[in-house]
């Protein structure tokens, strides 16, 4: 495994974030070996894009490994976020404030949950606000007072992906848009949402790749670590 994965164990000290394991195209054996190496190094261990069958296979691999047996009960499968974690998250950092992850609809839940979990794993307080898409704009407007308390907002949306643009026109905080691969035909697996967010007329909107909840979380973490998030206050 040492030839297959060169772990960046200094990333948290250098960048303030850990190296997550991309689980979708790795075998259970590969994920298990990397998790064990992260644990042995005293580092946070999080794997994204893991389905239930692979998560169970990783658990079985841990139980079969002499080193992993004592750790198997620390393995958690976060079904909504499609993630695996081993051990405990980072210590809480309340001084950095809160991130709120919004979704246009409940179909965006896996991506929103991945973003929320990744932030919580780094000790950041993070809440989800679901089903506030622009098809019923009153649902979003009714939450503005709540959103004004957040330091950074992450907005996940499929279809035409309008939610981040609307949000960035209402509040002063940094807004990170996450296009989601949800929608009929011309939505093209999130391409319409991605292009709409990139072409947004709301100045300062940041956009990550399609379904990249983890990437949005790390963008928010960079903002918080730099002290660049807006202080909570009234919406403009």
Secondary structure, DSSP 8 states (H G I E B T S, - for coil): -TTT----TTHHHHHSS---EE-TTS-HHHHHHHHHHHHHTT--EEEES--HHHHHHHHHHHHHSTTTGGGGGGEEEETTTTEEEES------GGG-EEEEEESSGGGHHHHHHHHHHHHHTT-EEEEE-S--GGGHHHHHTTHHHHTT-SEEEEEE-TT--HHHHHHTT-SSEEEEEE-S-SSGGGGGGHHHHHHHHT-SSTT-EEE-TT-HHHHHHHHHHHHHHT-S--S----
